[in-house]
Structure formats: C-alpha cells, structure tokens
Amino acid sequence: MSLGRYAPFILTSYGIVAAVVLFLIVWITMDYRRQLQRLRELEASGVSRRSGRSAVDTK
Amino acid sequence: MTLTELANPTRFLALTARILPWLAGATAILLLIGLYQSVTAPDDYQQGATVEIMFIHVPNAWLSMFVWAVMSVAALGTLVWRHPLADVAAKTAAPIGASFTFLALVTGSLWGRPMWGTYWEWDARLTSVLILFLMYLGLIALWRAVEDPSRAARAAAVLTLVGAINLPIIKFSVDWWNTLHQPASVFRMGGPTLDRAYLIPLMVMALAFSLLFITLHLAAMRNEILRRRVRALQMMQASQRRAA
C-alpha cells in the first residue's frame, strides 16, 4: 500500500502511538524494579513484615 | 479463584506473576498480526490511505471510555464493597486511560486534518473526549495531592462516578448533535457498516489494545501493592526508631 501524500499524517500517528505505548511499558517496568529495590533495602536495614514473609516475595 | 480470594494482595501478586508473561506474549502476537493486517488493508475509495489511522484511532477511543468504565466499577468497589484492591485498580488505571485518551485525540486530529481540513473543531464528540482527558488528569492530580491512600481513594471514587456521566455523552454525542465526527459504524443497531477488509483488522487491533491494557493494568496494580508495602515498612521503621 502506498501512503502517498497522506504519509506524514499516517506515519506521525503510528509513531506517536508506538512512542506512548513504549513509554508506558518502560515506565511500569522501571517502577516495578524501583519498588523491589526499595523493599530489598528496607529488608536489609532490618525491617520485616508482620507475617515474617519476605517483602519482595511476589510468587 | 473468586473476587473475594483476589482481595488478598499476596494472592493477587502470585496470580499476576503467573499470568503476566502469557498476557504480554499474547498482546505482542496480536499486535503484530493486527499491524500486518492494518498496513495491508486496501485504500478506502474516499479516504485513501488515511483509513490506516482508523486501526489505531478507534481502539484507543474505545479504550479511553472502557478504562473509565473499569474505574467506575472499581469506585463502586471502594465505596460500596470496600474491596481492598478496588482503589489500587482505580488509581493504576487512570494514567493508562489518560494515555489512551491522549492517543485517541492526537490520532483523531491527524486523521481529521486531511479528511475534514482541520486538526480541531469544538464539536460535541471532540470536546466531550477532551473533557474526558482533562478528568483523567484531574484524577491523577487528586491521587498525588492526598497522601493518605484511603482518603484519596474515597474522593477519587466519588469523582470517578460523577465523571461517568460523560461516557454516554461521548457515545451518543454524534447522534444528539450535529458533529463533524462520523456516527457509530461498528457497535450500532443493524450491525457494522464497515467492509470486512477493514472490520477484521480493526477488531484484531481492538483486541490487541484491550489485552495491552489488561497487561499494563495488572503490572501497574502489582507495582502499587509493592509501593504500599514499601510505605507500610517505612512507617514501621519510623515507629521502631521512635521507640528506640
């Protein structure tokens, strides 16, 4: 399919959607790693959950 | 597993750990199929190649409303059933819903310029979707402004339910008022008016974006549970230090 004179509109649309979706994926992945890191640091400082289970245990 | 059993955050984390890789894989495969079908769909006899924008604009527009509907159910969960994960679901859905709404507005604008001759028109459909976007931003700001999650949850739940009034306005705006935007062509009485050459890629893309939302939402909910765990441990640490 030839995009012709509409190419700038179509490519910009797909580009922006790809960028936002990618941003969401990276943001959520980084946030997950950040929370796990903070939990590890807290556990290492001697704070533990009342249940006694590891705070980073997600399984 | 029932909703009551899922009320246990630890059980919820275990469930997400099991299903997230499968959901992410299914989303990626469906997106690839949908994208292939979208770029190989024939040009429309009136709109030419710009019809390709439909395959990303329409799923984002549907999801912009669907996510608010999900948040409204979660708001009921917070206010009526007091489900422990309801406000986690509502809070984490808002930024994702705002992103879909932003994409619906931007891609609609980029589709509108070559077809209508303008990027923007203050007509009922476009304006009501812009209001939806602003409401998402307002909710995100509210969550950030109130430090106590349970107080923020109740305020956000009320605002979400009030904002749900906008959903039927968006849906029926093209019928109630004269707008530049075309009327519904898929979910309408009498069935879709779209040709199968466009309807199939559109439905595949809609399914792919819906799966994308579910995947991102579950992952964000998992993060929020961990964030609250961090907060609880930090408070415990502070009280231990005070006691020492």
Chai-1 contact restraints between the chains, C-beta under 6 A:
chainA,res_idxA,chainB,res_idxB,connection_type,confidence,min_distance_angstrom,max_distance_angstrom,comment,restraint_id
A,L3,B,A49,contact,1.0,0.0,6.0,A-B,restraint_1
A,G4,B,A49,contact,1.0,0.0,6.0,A-B,restraint_2
A,Y6,B,A49,contact,1.0,0.0,6.0,A-B,restraint_3
A,Y6,B,T50,contact,1.0,0.0,6.0,A-B,restraint_4
A,Y6,B,P114,contact,1.0,0.0,6.0,A-B,restraint_5
A,F9,B,L110,contact,1.0,0.0,6.0,A-B,restraint_6
A,F9,B,P114,contact,1.0,0.0,6.0,A-B,restraint_7
A,I10,B,E52,contact,1.0,0.0,6.0,A-B,restraint_8
A,I10,B,I53,contact,1.0,0.0,6.0,A-B,restraint_9
A,T12,B,L110,contact,1.0,0.0,6.0,A-B,restraint_10
A,S13,B,I53,contact,1.0,0.0,6.0,A-B,restraint_11
A,S13,B,T107,contact,1.0,0.0,6.0,A-B,restraint_12
A,S13,B,L110,contact,1.0,0.0,6.0,A-B,restraint_13
A,I16,B,V106,contact,1.0,0.0,6.0,A-B,restraint_14
A,V17,B,I56,contact,1.0,0.0,6.0,A-B,restraint_15
A,V17,B,L103,contact,1.0,0.0,6.0,A-B,restraint_16
A,V20,B,S99,contact,1.0,0.0,6.0,A-B,restraint_17
A,V20,B,L103,contact,1.0,0.0,6.0,A-B,restraint_18
A,L24,B,S99,contact,1.0,0.0,6.0,A-B,restraint_19
A,L24,B,L216,contact,1.0,0.0,6.0,A-B,restraint_20
A,I28,B,L216,contact,1.0,0.0,6.0,A-B,restraint_21
A,I28,B,A219,contact,1.0,0.0,6.0,A-B,restraint_22
A,I28,B,A220,contact,1.0,0.0,6.0,A-B,restraint_23
A,D31,B,N223,contact,1.0,0.0,6.0,A-B,restraint_24
A,Y32,B,N223,contact,1.0,0.0,6.0,A-B,restraint_25
A,Q35,B,N223,contact,1.0,0.0,6.0,A-B,restraint_26
A,Q35,B,L226,contact,1.0,0.0,6.0,A-B,restraint_27
A,Q35,B,R227,contact,1.0,0.0,6.0,A-B,restraint_28
A,R38,B,V230,contact,1.0,0.0,6.0,A-B,restraint_29
A,L39,B,V230,contact,1.0,0.0,6.0,A-B,restraint_30
A,L42,B,L233,contact,1.0,0.0,6.0,A-B,restraint_31
A,V47,B,L233,contact,1.0,0.0,6.0,A-B,restraint_32
A,V47,B,M236,contact,1.0,0.0,6.0,A-B,restraint_33
A,V47,B,Q237,contact,1.0,0.0,6.0,A-B,restraint_34
A,A55,B,R229,contact,1.0,0.0,6.0,A-B,restraint_35
A,T58,B,L13,contact,1.0,0.0,6.0,A-B,restraint_36
A,T58,B,A17,contact,1.0,0.0,6.0,A-B,restraint_37
A,K59,B,A14,contact,1.0,0.0,6.0,A-B,restraint_38
A,K59,B,A17,contact,1.0,0.0,6.0,A-B,restraint_39
